């Protein structure tokens, strides 16, 4: 699946996107796999309350199933003004 990173998440990981082979069944499991990769991923996903996730371009929760999903995006909350 394609995994996209935005704003400070992208800065911490050092990539805007990557293709990930994963056995994760939920977004939380994907995050656990990513955290285990390297320290930069662990730092980016240290505080999930500071992140939002979209699954196939729809806002989602971290317990959302990844069954059939093609894209997951991680980004900080957005503010309007």
Backbone as a ProteinNet text record, in pm:
[ID]
protein_1_A
[PRIMARY]
XXXXXXXXXXXXXXXXXXXXXXXXXXXXXXXXXXXXXXXXXXXXXXXXXXXXXXXXXXXXXXXXXXXXXXXXXXXXXXXXX
[TERTIARY]
84.2	0	89	35.7	108.2	82.6	189.4	178.3	233	151.9	188	207.2	304	335.8	331	267.2	252.7	305.7	347.9	392.5	507.7	500.2	613.3	632.8	530.3	546.8	646.8	627.5	718.8	860.1	870.2	1001.4	1074.6	1005.1	1069.4	1110.7	1027	1057.3	1154.8	1145.2	1236.3	1187.5	1060.7	1000.8	859.7	818.1	679	583.5	637.7	554.8	644.4	586.5	657.7	556.2	599.9	517.9	560.3	462.5	489.9	422.8	499.4	444.1	414.9	292.2	254.3	155.6	165	65.9	-34.2	-26.6	-113.8	-259.9	-343.8	-487.6	-559.5	-496.7	-555	-448.2	-491.8	-396.7	-303.9	-357.1	-272.6	-161.1	-193.2	-91.2	12.1	-32.1	61.7	155.7	101.4	184.4	286.8	245.5	339.4	452.3	418.3	521	617.2	561.6	645.9	736.4	680.8	760.8	881.3	862.9	968.6	1079.6	1055.9	1155.3	1283	1266	1380.6	1337.3	1433.2	1406.2	1326.7	1353.4	1281.3	1131.1	1093.1	951	894.5	971.8	928	902	989	971.7	847.2	824	708.1	575.8	575.4	451.9	449.9	530.5	540.5	407.5	337.1	213.2	100	23.5	-83.4	-194.4	-207	-310.2	-278.4	-153.2	-112	-120.7	-180.2	-188.9	-332.2	-356.5	-480.3	-441.2	-536.5	-510.3	-625.7	-590.2	-689.9	-660.4	-766.3	-755.5	-829.4	-756.5	-811.8	-884.5	-817.5	-859.3	-986	-1015.2	-1127.8	-1072.9	-1108.9	-1065.4	-1107.1	-1019.5	-1044.6	-988.6	-1019.7	-964.9	-848.5	-768.1	-652.3	-690.3	-814.9	-858.3	-927.7	-920.9	-980.9	-909.9	-988.4	-934.6	-859.2	-753.9	-677.1	-710.4	-812.5	-852	-887.2	-810.4	-834.6	-791	-728.1	-687.4	-565.6	-566.2	-453.9	-366.2	-423.2	-346.7	-380.9	-276.5	-292.5	-208.9	-267.8	-196.6	-197.5	-82.7	-68.9	-36.6	-103.7	-82.7	-126.5	-73.4	-117.5	-257	-326.7	-459.4	-445.7	-544.4	-544	-631.3	-589.6	-670.9	-715.2	-829.5	-881.8	-862	-894.3	-878.3	-936.8
-116.6	0	123.2	234.2	359.9	426.1	474.6	546.6	686.8	787.1	926.4	994.8	1086	1160.4	1309.4	1387.4	1530.7	1611.6	1734.5	1833.2	1777.7	1793.7	1751.4	1600.1	1523.3	1377.4	1347.2	1411.5	1395.8	1441.3	1551	1602.1	1503.6	1444.2	1349.8	1221	1172.9	1047.5	1070.2	1185.9	1218.1	1174.9	1136	1092.1	1149	1185.7	1228.2	1110.8	998.3	880.2	759.4	642.2	518.2	406.9	303.1	183.7	85.6	36.8	-48.3	-183.8	-289.6	-425	-451.3	-482.5	-494.7	-608.9	-670.1	-769.5	-710.5	-580.3	-512	-524.4	-545.7	-555	-423.9	-337.1	-207.5	-99.4	24.8	135.7	127.8	95.3	82.1	-19.8	-132	-234.6	-185.1	-107.5	-48.5	47.2	129.1	222	144.2	35.4	-46.8	-99.5	-145.5	-193.8	-81.3	35.7	148.6	192.9	201.3	239.8	148.2	20.3	-78.9	-69.6	1.3	10.5	82.4	206.2	291.5	396.8	461.3	565.3	682	716.5	829.8	802	677.9	641.4	642.4	590.3	591.2	733.6	826.5	967.1	1027.1	994.8	1050.6	1000.4	876.3	816.2	804.7	883.7	878.3	911.7	1012.8	1057.9	1057.1	949.3	936.9	1038.9	1095	1196.8	1324.6	1337.6	1454.3	1427.1	1314.5	1276.7	1246.9	1264.6	1220.9	1123.9	1044.2	946.2	948.2	928.9	910.9	777.9	703.3	574.1	586.2	566.5	586.9	721.4	825	965	997.5	914.3	940.1	944.6	1047.6	1051.3	923.9	872.5	743.5	744.8	639.3	618	520.7	516	428	280.4	250.5	110.6	67.8	151.4	120.9	3.1	-83.8	-199.3	-154.6	-228.1	-201.5	-299.6	-378.2	-477.1	-407.4	-434.4	-376.7	-232	-175.8	-35.2	-18.2	89.1	118.3	232.4	320.9	437	474.8	504.4	554.5	682	787.2	914.4	957.1	1005.2	1053.7	1202.4	1280	1424	1479.9	1597.5	1660.6	1720	1746.1	1809.9	1944.5	1977.2	2105.3	2204.2	2327.9	2432.8	2528.5	2585.1	2683	2822.7	2915.2	3052.4	3153.2
0	0	0	-45.2	-40.3	93.6	155.2	281.5	257.6	290.4	269.2	403.5	407.7	529.5	496.9	583.1	560.4	678.8	649.2	747.5	831.7	964.4	1048.5	1050.6	1016.1	1007	894.8	780.4	666.9	705.2	777.1	817	908.5	1002	1094.7	1024.9	934.3	865.6	749.8	687.7	577.9	441.3	433.7	307.1	295.4	174	157.3	139	88.1	62.5	43.2	61.5	32.6	11.4	-55.9	-72.5	35.9	111.9	226.9	207.8	226.4	232.5	380.3	410.8	551.1	571.8	687.9	727.2	827.9	848.8	945.1	903.2	1002.3	977.2	1005.3	1086.7	1120.5	1108.6	1111.2	1109	1229.5	1347.4	1467.1	1446.2	1384.6	1359.1	1258.5	1159.5	1064.4	1136.3	1223.9	1301.9	1383.9	1445.9	1524.1	1435.8	1315.2	1222.6	1183.4	1154.7	1115.3	1230	1350	1467.7	1486	1458.1	1479.5	1374.4	1266.6	1158.8	1201.4	1245.4	1277.4	1377.6	1437.9	1536.9	1477.6	1352.8	1292.7	1282.9	1257.3	1255.1	1397.7	1491.5	1631.6	1678.1	1638.4	1676.7	1612.4	1487.4	1416.6	1473.7	1520.7	1571.3	1723.9	1790	1935.6	2004.3	1954.5	2018.2	1915.7	1912.6	1813.4	1833.4	1953.6	1974.8	1897.1	1851.1	1772.8	1622.5	1584.9	1444	1402.3	1275	1211.8	1100.8	1057.8	952.5	852.6	726.8	622.1	553.3	526.5	460.1	327.2	219.3	84.6	75.3	126.3	120	198.4	298.6	389.9	532.1	608.9	747.6	818.2	902.3	967.5	1108.8	1182.9	1316.3	1305.8	1410.8	1410.2	1422.2	1456	1460.7	1330.7	1227.9	1098	1031.3	971.8	900	775.3	742.9	621.6	510.2	528.6	428.4	296.9	192.2	60.7	43.5	143.4	139	49.2	-29.9	-119.3	-69.3	15.7	59.1	202.5	280.3	416.4	426.5	480.6	494.6	640.8	686.9	824.9	821.5	907.7	910.4	1045.5	1081.5	1205.6	1186.2	1297	1285.3	1214.5	1138.6	1067.7	1141.8	1136.2	1197.6	1089.4	1108.9	1012.3	1064.1	981.6	1028.8	938.1
[MASK]
+++++++++++++++++++++++++++++++++++++++++++++++++++++++++++++++++++++++++++++++++

